[in-house]
Amino acid sequence: MSGVWTEKSVPMTDHECAIEALEAVGGTILASNQNHIRLRVEGQEWSVQRAHARYSIRYNRRASTTSIAWMNQLGPAYEKAVQAKLLRLRTEEEAANLESERAAIQAEREAFEQQRQDLIQERRQEILQKAKTLGYKVKETSENGQIRMVLVRTA
């Protein structure tokens, strides 16, 4: 029996926020570590793998009887979890009495932001490399802290 294997992925750098997002879309976490999460959604078990700051799921479209619509809701749920964590870290930093506690929380917040920046740069490099191999030039602009990349066909 043949199958049509499909992979769907969502960029998520923080494991704690990924767990929170998966629970927000209706998942029950069965087991997890930094690179693998087993969960149950709508009565079916799924295995989500982490690779290159992305959590992805592979499934056989022909054999699958359930929808993975929950995966489409994962991006916004993850962003909400990230914002909640950033707010929590800022609040903890402000409330910290000892300077060492404040420094540790600030270092965690900076590491969290660095992960996000690394993901952005990794995606940027992937896009540039792919565009180059397909014969495109990339026109890049930055507006309000967001990078906009436009592909231009080279003749």
Backbone as CSV, one residue per row, in Angstrom:
resi,resn,N_x,N_y,N_z,CA_x,CA_y,CA_z,C_x,C_y,C_z
1,MET,0.842,-1.177,0.000,0.000,0.000,0.000,0.889,1.242,0.000
2,SER,0.602,2.113,-0.906,1.408,3.328,-0.997,0.773,4.423,-0.159
3,GLY,1.524,5.455,0.033,1.031,6.561,0.838,1.542,7.875,0.309
4,VAL,0.867,8.907,0.671,1.287,10.255,0.332,1.684,10.925,1.645
5,TRP,2.974,10.939,1.906,3.465,11.500,3.154,3.605,13.005,3.012
6,THR,3.076,13.698,3.968,3.100,15.149,3.969,3.726,15.613,5.273
7,GLU,4.460,16.702,5.194,5.057,17.278,6.399,4.536,18.684,6.560
8,LYS,4.126,19.007,7.757,3.661,20.349,8.086,4.487,20.825,9.270
9,SER,4.986,22.061,9.212,5.830,22.546,10.306,5.441,23.956,10.719
10,VAL,5.822,24.289,11.951,5.568,25.614,12.520,6.852,26.071,13.202
11,PRO,7.337,27.291,12.902,8.544,27.787,13.578,8.263,28.070,15.054
12,MET,8.973,27.358,15.912,8.854,27.562,17.360,10.233,27.306,17.964
13,THR,10.770,28.297,18.655,12.114,28.154,19.208,12.116,27.717,20.653
14,ASP,11.064,28.014,21.394,11.047,27.747,22.827,10.174,26.536,23.134
15,HIS,10.756,25.539,23.805,10.054,24.289,24.115,8.872,24.528,25.060
16,GLU,9.080,25.321,26.082,8.020,25.613,27.051,6.814,26.260,26.376
17,CYS,7.057,27.220,25.487,5.967,27.884,24.767,5.310,26.927,23.765
18,ALA,6.099,26.039,23.176,5.540,25.052,22.244,4.565,24.136,22.974
19,ILE,4.938,23.677,24.157,4.059,22.826,24.965,2.768,23.578,25.291
20,GLU,2.909,24.822,25.716,1.745,25.634,26.061,0.836,25.830,24.852
21,ALA,1.415,26.066,23.671,0.625,26.251,22.452,-0.095,24.966,22.058
22,LEU,0.593,23.830,22.168,-0.043,22.554,21.837,-1.223,22.275,22.768
23,GLU,-1.091,22.609,24.024,-2.196,22.432,24.965,-3.327,23.411,24.662
24,ALA,-2.986,24.607,24.188,-4.003,25.618,23.869,-4.863,25.213,22.680
25,VAL,-4.326,24.432,21.744,-5.114,24.001,20.585,-5.842,22.691,20.851
26,GLY,-5.826,22.225,22.096,-6.600,21.045,22.457,-5.803,19.768,22.594
27,GLY,-4.485,19.856,22.603,-3.646,18.673,22.721,-3.390,18.286,24.165
28,THR,-3.237,16.994,24.389,-2.834,16.468,25.685,-1.438,15.902,25.517
29,ILE,-0.479,16.423,26.248,0.914,15.996,26.121,1.071,14.637,26.794
30,LEU,1.560,13.662,26.027,1.800,12.322,26.552,3.242,12.170,27.018
31,ALA,4.179,12.721,26.259,5.603,12.683,26.603,6.298,13.797,25.833
32,SER,7.364,14.323,26.435,8.087,15.366,25.707,9.519,15.451,26.183
33,ASN,10.382,15.841,25.257,11.739,16.271,25.560,12.035,17.413,24.611
34,GLN,13.245,17.925,24.585,13.559,19.106,23.784,13.360,18.890,22.276
35,ASN,13.446,17.643,21.795,13.400,17.395,20.353,12.185,16.606,19.881
36,HIS,11.336,16.164,20.803,10.231,15.313,20.420,9.071,15.484,21.399
37,ILE,7.872,15.608,20.862,6.682,15.722,21.699,5.646,14.736,21.178
38,ARG,5.148,13.891,22.074,4.031,13.000,21.739,2.785,13.581,22.365
39,LEU,1.702,13.689,21.583,0.487,14.268,22.102,-0.742,13.586,21.525
40,ARG,-1.858,13.819,22.160,-3.135,13.305,21.677,-4.028,14.497,21.397
41,VAL,-4.578,14.538,20.175,-5.502,15.594,19.781,-6.708,14.918,19.148
42,GLU,-7.885,15.263,19.635,-9.141,14.723,19.107,-9.118,13.202,19.032
43,GLY,-8.551,12.575,20.042,-8.546,11.121,20.130,-7.473,10.414,19.326
44,GLN,-6.639,11.133,18.609,-5.578,10.506,17.826,-4.220,10.970,18.337
45,GLU,-3.270,10.023,18.365,-1.923,10.352,18.831,-1.086,10.867,17.668
46,TRP,-0.260,11.876,17.974,0.625,12.492,16.989,2.018,12.567,17.585
47,SER,3.008,12.608,16.717,4.391,12.763,17.122,4.948,14.002,16.418
48,VAL,5.391,14.964,17.206,5.909,16.219,16.663,7.411,16.254,16.918
49,GLN,8.197,16.439,15.855,9.659,16.458,15.938,10.178,17.886,15.813
50,ARG,11.275,18.168,16.505,11.919,19.478,16.391,13.171,19.342,15.546
51,ALA,13.299,20.224,14.585,14.503,20.300,13.753,14.668,21.743,13.283
52,HIS,15.811,22.332,13.552,16.145,23.680,13.082,15.094,24.706,13.497
53,ALA,14.768,24.754,14.772,13.842,25.731,15.345,12.438,25.610,14.766
54,ARG,12.087,24.429,14.304,10.747,24.159,13.789,10.256,22.860,14.406
55,TYR,9.005,22.825,14.732,8.368,21.588,15.142,7.520,21.137,13.957
56,SER,7.746,19.907,13.506,7.024,19.433,12.330,6.367,18.093,12.605
57,ILE,5.359,17.814,11.798,4.610,16.575,11.902,4.555,15.950,10.512
58,ARG,4.802,14.648,10.446,4.702,13.912,9.182,3.522,12.964,9.292
59,TYR,2.714,12.937,8.248,1.558,12.050,8.278,1.238,11.572,6.869
60,ASN,0.571,10.441,6.796,0.165,9.840,5.527,-1.235,10.349,5.211
61,ARG,-1.361,11.165,4.159,-2.660,11.743,3.828,-3.670,10.684,3.416
62,ARG,-3.209,9.602,2.813,-4.142,8.553,2.381,-4.651,7.724,3.552
63,ALA,-3.811,7.484,4.545,-4.191,6.629,5.661,-4.818,7.421,6.808
64,SER,-4.609,8.717,6.837,-5.103,9.534,7.944,-6.605,9.749,7.804
65,THR,-7.321,9.473,8.879,-8.772,9.650,8.863,-9.196,10.941,9.543
66,THR,-8.272,11.577,10.221,-8.613,12.815,10.920,-7.884,13.992,10.298
67,SER,-8.386,15.148,10.575,-7.820,16.386,10.047,-6.711,16.894,10.963
68,ILE,-5.776,17.600,10.382,-4.750,18.243,11.210,-4.973,19.753,11.222
69,ALA,-6.238,20.143,11.215,-6.585,21.572,11.270,-6.013,22.229,12.521
70,TRP,-5.831,21.451,13.578,-5.265,22.003,14.815,-3.872,22.553,14.575
71,MET,-3.163,22.014,13.590,-1.804,22.475,13.287,-1.835,23.902,12.733
72,ASN,-2.917,24.269,12.033,-3.046,25.629,11.498,-3.251,26.652,12.609
73,GLN,-3.774,26.219,13.749,-4.018,27.117,14.872,-2.793,27.242,15.768
74,LEU,-1.776,26.454,15.507,-0.612,26.390,16.383,0.236,27.666,16.343
75,GLY,0.405,28.278,15.175,1.215,29.498,15.052,0.711,30.627,15.936
76,PRO,-0.569,31.002,15.808,-1.088,32.077,16.681,-1.052,31.699,18.166
77,ALA,-1.314,30.442,18.485,-1.260,30.012,19.898,0.164,30.122,20.424
78,TYR,1.159,29.788,19.583,2.558,29.897,19.998,2.933,31.366,20.231
79,GLU,2.510,32.244,19.341,2.817,33.670,19.507,2.212,34.206,20.803
80,LYS,1.005,33.756,21.130,0.363,34.174,22.380,1.171,33.668,23.578
81,ALA,1.653,32.436,23.512,2.465,31.875,24.587,3.787,32.628,24.725
82,VAL,4.387,33.011,23.601,5.646,33.776,23.632,5.424,35.125,24.303
83,GLN,4.344,35.808,23.930,4.067,37.119,24.528,3.819,36.986,26.033
84,ALA,3.113,35.926,26.432,2.861,35.703,27.854,4.164,35.437,28.600
85,LYS,5.074,34.661,27.988,6.349,34.373,28.640,7.198,35.641,28.749
86,LEU,7.221,36.450,27.682,7.978,37.702,27.742,7.435,38.611,28.835
87,LEU,6.124,38.700,28.951,5.519,39.515,30.000,5.878,38.973,31.376
88,ARG,5.821,37.641,31.539,6.174,37.022,32.816,7.636,37.303,33.169
89,LEU,8.535,37.178,32.183,9.958,37.423,32.451,10.208,38.879,32.821
90,ARG,9.537,39.806,32.126,9.704,41.228,32.464,9.190,41.512,33.879
91,THR,8.041,40.923,34.209,7.465,41.120,35.540,8.377,40.546,36.614
92,GLU,8.911,39.348,36.379,9.837,38.749,37.336,11.100,39.584,37.483
93,GLU,11.557,40.135,36.368,12.766,40.958,36.419,12.538,42.209,37.257
94,GLU,11.372,42.817,37.071,11.067,44.030,37.841,10.868,43.714,39.323
95,ALA,10.324,42.536,39.615,10.025,42.186,40.998,11.225,41.594,41.745
96,ALA,12.255,41.239,41.027,13.408,40.601,41.671,14.067,41.566,42.664
97,ASN,14.295,41.066,43.853,14.892,41.899,44.896,16.408,41.913,44.811
98,LEU,16.978,40.768,44.600,18.427,40.683,44.566,18.950,40.930,43.157
99,GLU,20.077,41.557,43.077,20.674,41.866,41.780,21.006,40.595,41.002
100,SER,21.414,39.538,41.695,21.753,38.291,41.009,20.508,37.667,40.379
101,GLU,19.356,37.738,41.082,18.107,37.239,40.502,17.744,38.042,39.267
102,ARG,17.886,39.343,39.366,17.559,40.225,38.239,18.463,39.913,37.043
103,ALA,19.738,39.694,37.307,20.681,39.391,36.219,20.355,38.046,35.570
104,ALA,19.977,37.049,36.372,19.643,35.729,35.820,18.391,35.807,34.957
105,ILE,17.381,36.540,35.418,16.145,36.670,34.640,16.403,37.468,33.375
106,GLN,17.208,38.515,33.471,17.533,39.314,32.297,18.311,38.475,31.283
107,ALA,19.212,37.638,31.759,19.971,36.762,30.857,19.038,35.772,30.158
108,GLU,18.050,35.246,30.882,17.085,34.323,30.263,16.270,35.040,29.186
109,ARG,15.841,36.270,29.480,15.076,37.045,28.503,15.917,37.353,27.268
110,GLU,17.179,37.719,27.468,18.067,37.998,26.344,18.340,36.747,25.516
111,ALA,18.495,35.599,26.179,18.699,34.340,25.456,17.458,33.993,24.637
112,PHE,16.302,34.249,25.193,15.037,34.001,24.496,14.954,34.867,23.242
113,GLU,15.311,36.137,23.369,15.293,37.053,22.222,16.350,36.652,21.191
114,GLN,17.499,36.185,21.647,18.554,35.745,20.731,18.100,34.536,19.912
115,GLN,17.374,33.616,20.541,16.828,32.471,19.812,15.926,32.940,18.683
116,ARG,15.091,33.926,18.981,14.175,34.461,17.976,14.944,35.112,16.827
117,GLN,15.968,35.890,17.163,16.774,36.540,16.138,17.525,35.511,15.286
118,ASP,18.020,34.446,15.928,18.713,33.384,15.191,17.781,32.707,14.201
119,LEU,16.535,32.479,14.602,15.553,31.873,13.706,15.304,32.772,12.498
120,ILE,15.175,34.070,12.758,14.951,35.021,11.660,16.129,34.995,10.697
121,GLN,17.350,35.020,11.215,18.527,34.989,10.343,18.648,33.663,9.589
122,GLU,18.291,32.559,10.247,18.340,31.250,9.594,17.361,31.210,8.431
123,ARG,16.135,31.696,8.656,15.125,31.737,7.587,15.584,32.668,6.460
124,ARG,16.198,33.792,6.816,16.689,34.741,5.819,17.742,34.074,4.935
125,GLN,18.684,33.349,5.560,19.725,32.659,4.804,19.136,31.569,3.912
126,GLU,18.141,30.832,4.421,17.476,29.796,3.616,16.839,30.412,2.376
127,ILE,16.150,31.532,2.573,15.480,32.203,1.455,16.502,32.705,0.449
128,LEU,17.575,33.333,0.922,18.615,33.835,0.022,19.250,32.699,-0.780
129,GLN,19.552,31.600,-0.110,20.170,30.453,-0.791,19.236,29.862,-1.834
130,LYS,17.980,29.684,-1.465,17.007,29.102,-2.389,16.780,30.024,-3.584
131,ALA,16.693,31.326,-3.323,16.509,32.293,-4.406,17.698,32.258,-5.364
132,LYS,18.894,32.151,-4.813,20.096,32.106,-5.638,20.101,30.867,-6.532
133,THR,19.726,29.718,-5.971,19.721,28.486,-6.768,18.634,28.508,-7.838
134,LEU,17.555,29.265,-7.612,16.476,29.350,-8.597,16.676,30.505,-9.584
135,GLY,17.763,31.248,-9.425,18.083,32.308,-10.365,17.429,33.645,-10.059
136,TYR,17.119,33.911,-8.823,16.512,35.177,-8.433,17.518,36.017,-7.648
137,LYS,17.315,37.340,-7.720,18.011,38.248,-6.825,17.000,38.638,-5.760
138,VAL,17.487,39.008,-4.601,16.592,39.353,-3.502,16.780,40.814,-3.145
139,LYS,15.674,41.547,-3.202,15.677,42.942,-2.772,15.136,42.962,-1.349
140,GLU,15.938,43.473,-0.434,15.604,43.393,0.981,15.432,44.784,1.564
141,THR,14.313,44.994,2.288,14.072,46.251,2.989,13.670,45.934,4.418
142,SER,13.860,46.908,5.291,13.489,46.727,6.692,12.547,47.855,7.085
143,GLU,11.350,47.474,7.585,10.357,48.458,7.995,9.874,48.118,9.392
144,ASN,10.014,49.041,10.320,9.537,48.862,11.695,10.028,47.563,12.309
145,GLY,11.274,47.203,12.076,11.844,45.999,12.657,11.475,44.718,11.926
146,GLN,10.737,44.813,10.823,10.377,43.640,10.035,11.159,43.660,8.733
147,ILE,11.617,42.477,8.343,12.373,42.339,7.104,11.410,41.954,5.999
148,ARG,11.471,42.673,4.892,10.659,42.351,3.721,11.610,41.980,2.599
149,MET,11.401,40.789,2.031,12.262,40.294,0.970,11.411,40.104,-0.283
150,VAL,11.869,40.695,-1.395,11.176,40.572,-2.668,12.094,39.900,-3.656
151,LEU,11.590,38.854,-4.328,12.389,38.142,-5.319,12.287,38.872,-6.662
152,VAL,13.451,39.046,-7.302,13.521,39.719,-8.585,14.166,38.769,-9.561
153,ARG,13.500,38.499,-10.667,14.004,37.572,-11.676,15.200,38.199,-12.378
154,THR,16.331,37.477,-12.439,17.499,37.966,-13.158,17.430,37.448,-14.582
155,ALA,17.831,38.282,-15.500,17.735,37.904,-16.921,19.025,37.336,-17.425
